[in-house]
Amino acid sequence: MDDVACKLSTNLVGISWAVQSAYDTQYIEGHGPALDDYRRTVEDRVRAAERILQGWGRT
């Protein structure tokens, strides 16, 4: 119980979320073109998988 009380009194979860969110935002802003390329690659692979499944009579 002491552990939970400490986490609540220091707002550990809220602070951790805020810090992680800031890091994520910074990463996304610094790697936009690479993330766009990755998204397109994933979308291309999903479309290819859909075509394969359609060839097997499944969608």
Secondary structure, DSSP 8 states (H G I E B T S, - for coil): -HHHHHHHHHTHHHHHHHHHHHHHHHHHHHSHHHHHHHHHHHHHHHHHHHHHHHHTT--
